[in-house]
Amino acid sequence: MVQMPLAHATDTVTYEVVSDSISLMNVEYVDQTGRKLLRDVPLPWRLDIPLDNADGPTGRGAQVRADWRPTAGSGRWVVVSIYSDGKLLCKSAIDVGNATCYGNTPYIN
């Protein structure tokens, strides 16, 4: 019988959502067990988690999404970010009510 190696998390992923003008929103992120949804999250929000491959494929890699569409408006900016072991992978600042970052799609604005 062949034994498979045990899976273990190798990256420390930090998800971050901040805003100067929005105080509550829904946040969705991926951890070792899959996608998680948190409702009515107070900002600023930050979470450190272990993840096997932060810049892995969409679905298992690092992902964060912030949704504040009911309170969105011009100039009501939100910034979502993903860090892996302290290195910035993705940062997106937007005011349309829905922002995303993916560890496998480096984007910094």
Backbone atoms as SQL, in Angstrom:
CREATE TABLE atoms (id INTEGER PRIMARY KEY, chain TEXT, resi INTEGER, resn TEXT, atom TEXT, x REAL, y REAL, z REAL);
INSERT INTO atoms VALUES
  (1, 'A', 1, 'MET', 'N', 0.838, -1.177, 0.000),
  (2, 'A', 1, 'MET', 'CA', 0.000, 0.000, 0.000),
  (3, 'A', 1, 'MET', 'C', 0.887, 1.246, 0.000),
  (4, 'A', 2, 'VAL', 'N', 0.575, 2.173, -0.886),
  (5, 'A', 2, 'VAL', 'CA', 1.329, 3.416, -0.993),
  (6, 'A', 2, 'VAL', 'C', 0.669, 4.465, -0.115),
  (7, 'A', 3, 'GLN', 'N', 1.466, 5.117, 0.718),
  (8, 'A', 3, 'GLN', 'CA', 0.926, 6.178, 1.559),
  (9, 'A', 3, 'GLN', 'C', 1.107, 7.513, 0.866),
  (10, 'A', 4, 'MET', 'N', 0.042, 8.279, 0.851),
  (11, 'A', 4, 'MET', 'CA', 0.087, 9.618, 0.273),
  (12, 'A', 4, 'MET', 'C', 0.687, 10.564, 1.307),
  (13, 'A', 5, 'PRO', 'N', 1.449, 11.557, 0.857),
  (14, 'A', 5, 'PRO', 'CA', 1.984, 12.527, 1.810),
  (15, 'A', 5, 'PRO', 'C', 0.851, 13.328, 2.441),
  (16, 'A', 6, 'LEU', 'N', 1.036, 13.685, 3.684),
  (17, 'A', 6, 'LEU', 'CA', 0.043, 14.494, 4.370),
  (18, 'A', 6, 'LEU', 'C', 0.075, 15.916, 3.833),
  (19, 'A', 7, 'ALA', 'N', -1.107, 16.468, 3.609),
  (20, 'A', 7, 'ALA', 'CA', -1.193, 17.859, 3.159),
  (21, 'A', 7, 'ALA', 'C', -0.890, 18.774, 4.333),
  (22, 'A', 8, 'HIS', 'N', -0.212, 19.845, 4.058),
  (23, 'A', 8, 'HIS', 'CA', 0.043, 20.826, 5.100),
  (24, 'A', 8, 'HIS', 'C', 0.118, 22.214, 4.474),
  (25, 'A', 9, 'ALA', 'N', -0.319, 23.183, 5.229),
  (26, 'A', 9, 'ALA', 'CA', -0.316, 24.556, 4.740),
  (27, 'A', 9, 'ALA', 'C', 1.100, 25.104, 4.773),
  (28, 'A', 10, 'THR', 'N', 1.488, 25.733, 3.685),
  (29, 'A', 10, 'THR', 'CA', 2.839, 26.264, 3.605),
  (30, 'A', 10, 'THR', 'C', 2.879, 27.782, 3.557),
  (31, 'A', 11, 'ASP', 'N', 1.777, 28.419, 3.203),
  (32, 'A', 11, 'ASP', 'CA', 1.750, 29.875, 3.105),
  (33, 'A', 11, 'ASP', 'C', 0.879, 30.448, 4.219),
  (34, 'A', 12, 'THR', 'N', 1.319, 31.561, 4.786),
  (35, 'A', 12, 'THR', 'CA', 0.460, 32.316, 5.692),
  (36, 'A', 12, 'THR', 'C', -0.164, 33.427, 4.866),
  (37, 'A', 13, 'VAL', 'N', -1.467, 33.337, 4.674),
  (38, 'A', 13, 'VAL', 'CA', -2.197, 34.296, 3.854),
  (39, 'A', 13, 'VAL', 'C', -2.896, 35.295, 4.765),
  (40, 'A', 14, 'THR', 'N', -2.782, 36.564, 4.407),
  (41, 'A', 14, 'THR', 'CA', -3.485, 37.620, 5.118),
  (42, 'A', 14, 'THR', 'C', -4.471, 38.266, 4.162),
  (43, 'A', 15, 'TYR', 'N', -5.734, 38.242, 4.545),
  (44, 'A', 15, 'TYR', 'CA', -6.786, 38.947, 3.815),
  (45, 'A', 15, 'TYR', 'C', -7.064, 40.239, 4.570),
  (46, 'A', 16, 'GLU', 'N', -7.297, 41.315, 3.820),
  (47, 'A', 16, 'GLU', 'CA', -7.533, 42.606, 4.460),
  (48, 'A', 16, 'GLU', 'C', -8.563, 43.395, 3.659),
  (49, 'A', 17, 'VAL', 'N', -9.515, 44.014, 4.367),
  (50, 'A', 17, 'VAL', 'CA', -10.509, 44.892, 3.749),
  (51, 'A', 17, 'VAL', 'C', -10.586, 46.148, 4.609),
  (52, 'A', 18, 'VAL', 'N', -10.384, 47.314, 3.976),
  (53, 'A', 18, 'VAL', 'CA', -10.406, 48.578, 4.705),
  (54, 'A', 18, 'VAL', 'C', -11.187, 49.628, 3.922),
  (55, 'A', 19, 'SER', 'N', -11.724, 50.599, 4.656),
  (56, 'A', 19, 'SER', 'CA', -12.432, 51.715, 4.035),
  (57, 'A', 19, 'SER', 'C', -12.530, 52.861, 5.029),
  (58, 'A', 20, 'ASP', 'N', -12.464, 54.082, 4.510),
  (59, 'A', 20, 'ASP', 'CA', -12.684, 55.263, 5.342),
  (60, 'A', 20, 'ASP', 'C', -14.149, 55.681, 5.352),
  (61, 'A', 21, 'SER', 'N', -14.961, 55.108, 4.433),
  (62, 'A', 21, 'SER', 'CA', -16.338, 55.583, 4.303),
  (63, 'A', 21, 'SER', 'C', -17.410, 54.501, 4.437),
  (64, 'A', 22, 'ILE', 'N', -17.031, 53.245, 4.451),
  (65, 'A', 22, 'ILE', 'CA', -17.976, 52.135, 4.610),
  (66, 'A', 22, 'ILE', 'C', -17.632, 51.429, 5.918),
  (67, 'A', 23, 'SER', 'N', -18.642, 51.169, 6.748),
  (68, 'A', 23, 'SER', 'CA', -18.353, 50.568, 8.051),
  (69, 'A', 23, 'SER', 'C', -18.720, 49.088, 8.149),
  (70, 'A', 24, 'LEU', 'N', -19.673, 48.614, 7.337),
  (71, 'A', 24, 'LEU', 'CA', -20.096, 47.208, 7.357),
  (72, 'A', 24, 'LEU', 'C', -20.230, 46.688, 5.937),
  (73, 'A', 25, 'MET', 'N', -19.881, 45.418, 5.740),
  (74, 'A', 25, 'MET', 'CA', -20.081, 44.786, 4.436),
  (75, 'A', 25, 'MET', 'C', -19.977, 43.284, 4.578),
  (76, 'A', 26, 'ASN', 'N', -20.323, 42.578, 3.512),
  (77, 'A', 26, 'ASN', 'CA', -20.147, 41.131, 3.459),
  (78, 'A', 26, 'ASN', 'C', -18.765, 40.837, 2.884),
  (79, 'A', 27, 'VAL', 'N', -18.100, 39.832, 3.452),
  (80, 'A', 27, 'VAL', 'CA', -16.767, 39.442, 3.004),
  (81, 'A', 27, 'VAL', 'C', -16.771, 37.942, 2.726),
  (82, 'A', 28, 'GLU', 'N', -16.231, 37.582, 1.575),
  (83, 'A', 28, 'GLU', 'CA', -16.111, 36.185, 1.183),
  (84, 'A', 28, 'GLU', 'C', -14.628, 35.894, 0.968),
  (85, 'A', 29, 'TYR', 'N', -14.166, 34.737, 1.453),
  (86, 'A', 29, 'TYR', 'CA', -12.757, 34.383, 1.306),
  (87, 'A', 29, 'TYR', 'C', -12.621, 32.869, 1.218),
  (88, 'A', 30, 'VAL', 'N', -11.427, 32.403, 0.851),
  (89, 'A', 30, 'VAL', 'CA', -11.140, 30.974, 0.757),
  (90, 'A', 30, 'VAL', 'C', -10.126, 30.610, 1.830),
  (91, 'A', 31, 'ASP', 'N', -10.416, 29.495, 2.546),
  (92, 'A', 31, 'ASP', 'CA', -9.439, 28.931, 3.472),
  (93, 'A', 31, 'ASP', 'C', -9.195, 27.472, 3.096),
  (94, 'A', 32, 'GLN', 'N', -8.534, 26.713, 3.954),
  (95, 'A', 32, 'GLN', 'CA', -8.179, 25.326, 3.650),
  (96, 'A', 32, 'GLN', 'C', -9.393, 24.445, 3.360),
  (97, 'A', 33, 'THR', 'N', -10.558, 24.804, 3.900),
  (98, 'A', 33, 'THR', 'CA', -11.744, 23.960, 3.732),
  (99, 'A', 33, 'THR', 'C', -12.678, 24.450, 2.635),
  (100, 'A', 34, 'GLY', 'N', -12.379, 25.594, 2.029),
  (101, 'A', 34, 'GLY', 'CA', -13.228, 26.105, 0.956),
  (102, 'A', 34, 'GLY', 'C', -13.628, 27.552, 1.163),
  (103, 'A', 35, 'ARG', 'N', -14.676, 27.934, 0.462),
  (104, 'A', 35, 'ARG', 'CA', -15.158, 29.319, 0.473),
  (105, 'A', 35, 'ARG', 'C', -15.980, 29.589, 1.731),
  (106, 'A', 36, 'LYS', 'N', -15.765, 30.758, 2.324),
  (107, 'A', 36, 'LYS', 'CA', -16.489, 31.188, 3.522),
  (108, 'A', 36, 'LYS', 'C', -17.140, 32.539, 3.251),
  (109, 'A', 37, 'LEU', 'N', -18.321, 32.754, 3.813),
  (110, 'A', 37, 'LEU', 'CA', -19.021, 34.027, 3.694),
  (111, 'A', 37, 'LEU', 'C', -19.302, 34.566, 5.085),
  (112, 'A', 38, 'LEU', 'N', -18.882, 35.792, 5.330),
  (113, 'A', 38, 'LEU', 'CA', -19.167, 36.493, 6.583),
  (114, 'A', 38, 'LEU', 'C', -20.074, 37.670, 6.259),
  (115, 'A', 39, 'ARG', 'N', -21.169, 37.795, 6.977),
  (116, 'A', 39, 'ARG', 'CA', -22.122, 38.882, 6.724),
  (117, 'A', 39, 'ARG', 'C', -21.952, 39.991, 7.759),
  (118, 'A', 40, 'ASP', 'N', -22.165, 41.221, 7.302),
  (119, 'A', 40, 'ASP', 'CA', -22.134, 42.401, 8.177),
  (120, 'A', 40, 'ASP', 'C', -20.842, 42.491, 8.983),
  (121, 'A', 41, 'VAL', 'N', -19.732, 42.421, 8.289),
  (122, 'A', 41, 'VAL', 'CA', -18.408, 42.475, 8.908),
  (123, 'A', 41, 'VAL', 'C', -18.030, 43.935, 9.161),
  (124, 'A', 42, 'PRO', 'N', -17.667, 44.296, 10.398),
  (125, 'A', 42, 'PRO', 'CA', -17.199, 45.660, 10.653),
  (126, 'A', 42, 'PRO', 'C', -15.786, 45.851, 10.094),
  (127, 'A', 43, 'LEU', 'N', -15.545, 47.035, 9.543),
  (128, 'A', 43, 'LEU', 'CA', -14.225, 47.356, 8.994),
  (129, 'A', 43, 'LEU', 'C', -13.455, 48.240, 9.958),
  (130, 'A', 44, 'PRO', 'N', -12.130, 48.178, 9.928),
  (131, 'A', 44, 'PRO', 'CA', -11.295, 47.342, 9.070),
  (132, 'A', 44, 'PRO', 'C', -11.372, 45.876, 9.491),
  (133, 'A', 45, 'TRP', 'N', -11.148, 44.983, 8.518),
  (134, 'A', 45, 'TRP', 'CA', -11.180, 43.538, 8.747),
  (135, 'A', 45, 'TRP', 'C', -9.882, 42.940, 8.245),
  (136, 'A', 46, 'ARG', 'N', -9.341, 42.015, 9.025),
  (137, 'A', 46, 'ARG', 'CA', -8.087, 41.350, 8.658),
  (138, 'A', 46, 'ARG', 'C', -8.129, 39.928, 9.200),
  (139, 'A', 47, 'LEU', 'N', -7.632, 38.981, 8.398),
  (140, 'A', 47, 'LEU', 'CA', -7.623, 37.587, 8.804),
  (141, 'A', 47, 'LEU', 'C', -6.351, 36.930, 8.295),
  (142, 'A', 48, 'ASP', 'N', -5.635, 36.247, 9.189),
  (143, 'A', 48, 'ASP', 'CA', -4.458, 35.455, 8.823),
  (144, 'A', 48, 'ASP', 'C', -4.850, 33.985, 8.856),
  (145, 'A', 49, 'ILE', 'N', -4.573, 33.273, 7.755),
  (146, 'A', 49, 'ILE', 'CA', -4.898, 31.850, 7.682),
  (147, 'A', 49, 'ILE', 'C', -3.758, 31.092, 7.014),
  (148, 'A', 50, 'PRO', 'N', -3.632, 29.798, 7.309),
  (149, 'A', 50, 'PRO', 'CA', -2.703, 28.963, 6.548),
  (150, 'A', 50, 'PRO', 'C', -3.386, 28.499, 5.263),
  (151, 'A', 51, 'LEU', 'N', -2.645, 28.474, 4.166),
  (152, 'A', 51, 'LEU', 'CA', -3.181, 28.018, 2.885),
  (153, 'A', 51, 'LEU', 'C', -2.058, 27.324, 2.125),
  (154, 'A', 52, 'ASP', 'N', -2.362, 26.175, 1.533),
  (155, 'A', 52, 'ASP', 'CA', -1.333, 25.386, 0.854),
  (156, 'A', 52, 'ASP', 'C', -0.637, 26.131, -0.271),
  (157, 'A', 53, 'ASN', 'N', -1.382, 26.920, -1.037),
  (158, 'A', 53, 'ASN', 'CA', -0.797, 27.561, -2.210),
  (159, 'A', 53, 'ASN', 'C', -1.526, 28.872, -2.475),
  (160, 'A', 54, 'ALA', 'N', -1.041, 29.950, -1.902),
  (161, 'A', 54, 'ALA', 'CA', -1.728, 31.240, -1.994),
  (162, 'A', 54, 'ALA', 'C', -1.944, 31.691, -3.427),
  (163, 'A', 55, 'ASP', 'N', -0.979, 31.430, -4.306),
  (164, 'A', 55, 'ASP', 'CA', -1.135, 31.865, -5.695),
  (165, 'A', 55, 'ASP', 'C', -1.553, 30.714, -6.607),
  (166, 'A', 56, 'GLY', 'N', -2.223, 29.731, -6.006),
  (167, 'A', 56, 'GLY', 'CA', -2.727, 28.583, -6.754),
  (168, 'A', 56, 'GLY', 'C', -3.948, 28.934, -7.579),
  (169, 'A', 57, 'PRO', 'N', -4.503, 27.940, -8.255),
  (170, 'A', 57, 'PRO', 'CA', -5.630, 28.184, -9.158),
  (171, 'A', 57, 'PRO', 'C', -6.871, 28.683, -8.423),
  (172, 'A', 58, 'THR', 'N', -7.674, 29.441, -9.151),
  (173, 'A', 58, 'THR', 'CA', -8.925, 29.924, -8.597),
  (174, 'A', 58, 'THR', 'C', -9.743, 28.734, -8.121),
  (175, 'A', 59, 'GLY', 'N', -10.285, 28.854, -6.938),
  (176, 'A', 59, 'GLY', 'CA', -11.033, 27.764, -6.321),
  (177, 'A', 59, 'GLY', 'C', -10.334, 27.272, -5.077),
  (178, 'A', 60, 'ARG', 'N', -9.003, 27.079, -5.173),
  (179, 'A', 60, 'ARG', 'CA', -8.239, 26.629, -4.005),
  (180, 'A', 60, 'ARG', 'C', -7.195, 27.647, -3.569),
  (181, 'A', 61, 'GLY', 'N', -6.842, 28.568, -4.449),
  (182, 'A', 61, 'GLY', 'CA', -5.877, 29.603, -4.106),
  (183, 'A', 61, 'GLY', 'C', -6.527, 30.718, -3.303),
  (184, 'A', 62, 'ALA', 'N', -5.725, 31.674, -2.874),
  (185, 'A', 62, 'ALA', 'CA', -6.219, 32.785, -2.062),
  (186, 'A', 62, 'ALA', 'C', -7.194, 33.648, -2.867),
  (187, 'A', 63, 'GLN', 'N', -8.324, 33.966, -2.248),
  (188, 'A', 63, 'GLN', 'CA', -9.340, 34.821, -2.864),
  (189, 'A', 63, 'GLN', 'C', -10.062, 35.590, -1.766),
  (190, 'A', 64, 'VAL', 'N', -10.359, 36.841, -2.029),
  (191, 'A', 64, 'VAL', 'CA', -11.181, 37.625, -1.107),
  (192, 'A', 64, 'VAL', 'C', -12.092, 38.523, -1.933),
  (193, 'A', 65, 'ARG', 'N', -13.328, 38.670, -1.461),
  (194, 'A', 65, 'ARG', 'CA', -14.302, 39.530, -2.134),
  (195, 'A', 65, 'ARG', 'C', -15.056, 40.310, -1.077),
  (196, 'A', 66, 'ALA', 'N', -15.212, 41.596, -1.323),
  (197, 'A', 66, 'ALA', 'CA', -15.990, 42.464, -0.440),
  (198, 'A', 66, 'ALA', 'C', -17.214, 42.953, -1.205),
  (199, 'A', 67, 'ASP', 'N', -18.372, 42.918, -0.567),
  (200, 'A', 67, 'ASP', 'CA', -19.630, 43.314, -1.203),
  (201, 'A', 67, 'ASP', 'C', -20.335, 44.342, -0.323),
  (202, 'A', 68, 'TRP', 'N', -20.421, 45.567, -0.814),
  (203, 'A', 68, 'TRP', 'CA', -21.122, 46.636, -0.100),
  (204, 'A', 68, 'TRP', 'C', -22.088, 47.353, -1.040),
  (205, 'A', 69, 'ARG', 'N', -22.630, 46.621, -2.017),
  (206, 'A', 69, 'ARG', 'CA', -23.506, 47.223, -3.031),
  (207, 'A', 69, 'ARG', 'C', -24.683, 48.009, -2.459),
  (208, 'A', 70, 'PRO', 'N', -25.325, 47.559, -1.373),
  (209, 'A', 70, 'PRO', 'CA', -26.454, 48.355, -0.863),
  (210, 'A', 70, 'PRO', 'C', -26.056, 49.758, -0.389),
  (211, 'A', 71, 'THR', 'N', -24.783, 49.952, -0.031),
  (212, 'A', 71, 'THR', 'CA', -24.348, 51.262, 0.475),
  (213, 'A', 71, 'THR', 'C', -23.288, 51.904, -0.414),
  (214, 'A', 72, 'ALA', 'N', -23.086, 51.367, -1.609),
  (215, 'A', 72, 'ALA', 'CA', -22.062, 51.888, -2.520),
  (216, 'A', 72, 'ALA', 'C', -22.453, 53.262, -3.049),
  (217, 'A', 73, 'GLY', 'N', -21.447, 54.013, -3.421),
  (218, 'A', 73, 'GLY', 'CA', -21.675, 55.314, -4.026),
  (219, 'A', 73, 'GLY', 'C', -20.355, 55.908, -4.461),
  (220, 'A', 74, 'SER', 'N', -20.430, 56.840, -5.356),
  (221, 'A', 74, 'SER', 'CA', -19.229, 57.487, -5.866),
  (222, 'A', 74, 'SER', 'C', -18.389, 58.041, -4.717),
  (223, 'A', 75, 'GLY', 'N', -17.120, 57.680, -4.713),
  (224, 'A', 75, 'GLY', 'CA', -16.209, 58.165, -3.687),
  (225, 'A', 75, 'GLY', 'C', -16.232, 57.380, -2.393),
  (226, 'A', 76, 'ARG', 'N', -17.033, 56.335, -2.307),
  (227, 'A', 76, 'ARG', 'CA', -17.077, 55.486, -1.100),
  (228, 'A', 76, 'ARG', 'C', -16.183, 54.271, -1.353),
  (229, 'A', 77, 'TRP', 'N', -14.880, 54.492, -1.226),
  (230, 'A', 77, 'TRP', 'CA', -13.852, 53.530, -1.622),
  (231, 'A', 77, 'TRP', 'C', -13.658, 52.427, -0.599),
  (232, 'A', 78, 'VAL', 'N', -13.345, 51.245, -1.120),
  (233, 'A', 78, 'VAL', 'CA', -12.961, 50.086, -0.317),
  (234, 'A', 78, 'VAL', 'C', -11.698, 49.503, -0.943),
  (235, 'A', 79, 'VAL', 'N', -10.781, 49.058, -0.101),
  (236, 'A', 79, 'VAL', 'CA', -9.543, 48.431, -0.567),
  (237, 'A', 79, 'VAL', 'C', -9.502, 46.999, -0.042),
  (238, 'A', 80, 'VAL', 'N', -9.351, 46.037, -0.958),
  (239, 'A', 80, 'VAL', 'CA', -9.169, 44.634, -0.582),
  (240, 'A', 80, 'VAL', 'C', -7.749, 44.230, -0.957),
  (241, 'A', 81, 'SER', 'N', -7.113, 43.438, -0.083),
  (242, 'A', 81, 'SER', 'CA', -5.722, 43.038, -0.309),
  (243, 'A', 81, 'SER', 'C', -5.504, 41.594, 0.110),
  (244, 'A', 82, 'ILE', 'N', -4.527, 40.964, -0.548),
  (245, 'A', 82, 'ILE', 'CA', -4.061, 39.632, -0.163),
  (246, 'A', 82, 'ILE', 'C', -2.541, 39.687, -0.045),
  (247, 'A', 83, 'TYR', 'N', -2.046, 39.177, 1.075),
  (248, 'A', 83, 'TYR', 'CA', -0.610, 39.033, 1.299),
  (249, 'A', 83, 'TYR', 'C', -0.304, 37.555, 1.501),
  (250, 'A', 84, 'SER', 'N', 0.856, 37.116, 1.039),
  (251, 'A', 84, 'SER', 'CA', 1.326, 35.762, 1.297),
  (252, 'A', 84, 'SER', 'C', 2.693, 35.854, 1.944),
  (253, 'A', 85, 'ASP', 'N', 2.786, 35.369, 3.164),
  (254, 'A', 85, 'ASP', 'CA', 4.028, 35.455, 3.936),
  (255, 'A', 85, 'ASP', 'C', 4.583, 36.880, 3.927),
  (256, 'A', 86, 'GLY', 'N', 3.683, 37.865, 4.052),
  (257, 'A', 86, 'GLY', 'CA', 4.068, 39.265, 4.129),
  (258, 'A', 86, 'GLY', 'C', 4.245, 39.969, 2.795),
  (259, 'A', 87, 'LYS', 'N', 4.213, 39.240, 1.684),
  (260, 'A', 87, 'LYS', 'CA', 4.388, 39.830, 0.353),
  (261, 'A', 87, 'LYS', 'C', 3.021, 40.132, -0.262),
  (262, 'A', 88, 'LEU', 'N', 2.843, 41.367, -0.745),
  (263, 'A', 88, 'LEU', 'CA', 1.587, 41.759, -1.368),
  (264, 'A', 88, 'LEU', 'C', 1.389, 41.011, -2.682),
  (265, 'A', 89, 'LEU', 'N', 0.263, 40.272, -2.791),
  (266, 'A', 89, 'LEU', 'CA', -0.082, 39.564, -4.023),
  (267, 'A', 89, 'LEU', 'C', -1.091, 40.338, -4.857),
  (268, 'A', 90, 'CYS', 'N', -2.044, 40.983, -4.189),
  (269, 'A', 90, 'CYS', 'CA', -3.121, 41.661, -4.901),
  (270, 'A', 90, 'CYS', 'C', -3.669, 42.773, -4.019),
  (271, 'A', 91, 'LYS', 'N', -3.985, 43.909, -4.650),
  (272, 'A', 91, 'LYS', 'CA', -4.606, 45.022, -3.941),
  (273, 'A', 91, 'LYS', 'C', -5.513, 45.738, -4.928),
  (274, 'A', 92, 'SER', 'N', -6.768, 45.906, -4.546),
  (275, 'A', 92, 'SER', 'CA', -7.727, 46.542, -5.429),
  (276, 'A', 92, 'SER', 'C', -8.523, 47.585, -4.649),
  (277, 'A', 93, 'ALA', 'N', -8.559, 48.807, -5.161),
  (278, 'A', 93, 'ALA', 'CA', -9.330, 49.898, -4.560),
  (279, 'A', 93, 'ALA', 'C', -10.414, 50.300, -5.550),
  (280, 'A', 94, 'ILE', 'N', -11.664, 50.293, -5.077),
  (281, 'A', 94, 'ILE', 'CA', -12.776, 50.546, -5.990),
  (282, 'A', 94, 'ILE', 'C', -13.964, 51.108, -5.204),
  (283, 'A', 95, 'ASP', 'N', -14.868, 51.803, -5.901),
  (284, 'A', 95, 'ASP', 'CA', -16.023, 52.396, -5.218),
  (285, 'A', 95, 'ASP', 'C', -17.364, 51.972, -5.817),
  (286, 'A', 96, 'VAL', 'N', -17.408, 50.844, -6.520),
  (287, 'A', 96, 'VAL', 'CA', -18.644, 50.424, -7.191),
  (288, 'A', 96, 'VAL', 'C', -19.485, 49.434, -6.387),
  (289, 'A', 97, 'GLY', 'N', -19.012, 48.988, -5.227),
  (290, 'A', 97, 'GLY', 'CA', -19.816, 48.121, -4.382),
  (291, 'A', 97, 'GLY', 'C', -19.392, 46.674, -4.325),
  (292, 'A', 98, 'ASN', 'N', -18.403, 46.291, -5.117),
  (293, 'A', 98, 'ASN', 'CA', -17.964, 44.896, -5.147),
  (294, 'A', 98, 'ASN', 'C', -16.499, 44.875, -5.582),
  (295, 'A', 99, 'ALA', 'N', -15.617, 44.375, -4.719),
  (296, 'A', 99, 'ALA', 'CA', -14.188, 44.332, -5.033),
  (297, 'A', 99, 'ALA', 'C', -13.667, 42.923, -4.801),
  (298, 'A', 100, 'THR', 'N', -12.747, 42.478, -5.658),
  (299, 'A', 100, 'THR', 'CA', -12.168, 41.145, -5.525),
  (300, 'A', 100, 'THR', 'C', -10.658, 41.191, -5.676),
  (301, 'A', 101, 'CYS', 'N', -10.012, 40.198, -5.097),
  (302, 'A', 101, 'CYS', 'CA', -8.584, 39.954, -5.290),
  (303, 'A', 101, 'CYS', 'C', -8.379, 38.450, -5.348),
  (304, 'A', 102, 'TYR', 'N', -7.447, 38.032, -6.206),
  (305, 'A', 102, 'TYR', 'CA', -7.090, 36.626, -6.355),
  (306, 'A', 102, 'TYR', 'C', -5.580, 36.497, -6.253),
  (307, 'A', 103, 'GLY', 'N', -5.121, 35.518, -5.497),
  (308, 'A', 103, 'GLY', 'CA', -3.691, 35.316, -5.330),
  (309, 'A', 103, 'GLY', 'C', -2.975, 34.941, -6.606),
  (310, 'A', 104, 'ASN', 'N', -3.698, 34.326, -7.561),
  (311, 'A', 104, 'ASN', 'CA', -3.063, 33.911, -8.812),
  (312, 'A', 104, 'ASN', 'C', -3.165, 34.968, -9.907),
  (313, 'A', 105, 'THR', 'N', -3.744, 36.122, -9.594),
  (314, 'A', 105, 'THR', 'CA', -3.861, 37.211, -10.559),
  (315, 'A', 105, 'THR', 'C', -3.322, 38.477, -9.914),
  (316, 'A', 106, 'PRO', 'N', -2.011, 38.644, -9.926),
  (317, 'A', 106, 'PRO', 'CA', -1.439, 39.827, -9.284),
  (318, 'A', 106, 'PRO', 'C', -1.995, 41.106, -9.894),
  (319, 'A', 107, 'TYR', 'N', -2.607, 41.903, -9.069),
  (320, 'A', 107, 'TYR', 'CA', -3.186, 43.165, -9.517),
  (321, 'A', 107, 'TYR', 'C', -3.025, 44.154, -8.384),
  (322, 'A', 108, 'ILE', 'N', -2.431, 45.276, -8.676),
  (323, 'A', 108, 'ILE', 'CA', -2.247, 46.298, -7.651),
  (324, 'A', 108, 'ILE', 'C', -2.628, 47.637, -8.259),
  (325, 'A', 109, 'ASN', 'N', -3.672, 48.257, -7.682),
  (326, 'A', 109, 'ASN', 'CA', -4.057, 49.594, -8.137),
  (327, 'A', 109, 'ASN', 'C', -4.235, 50.511, -6.968);
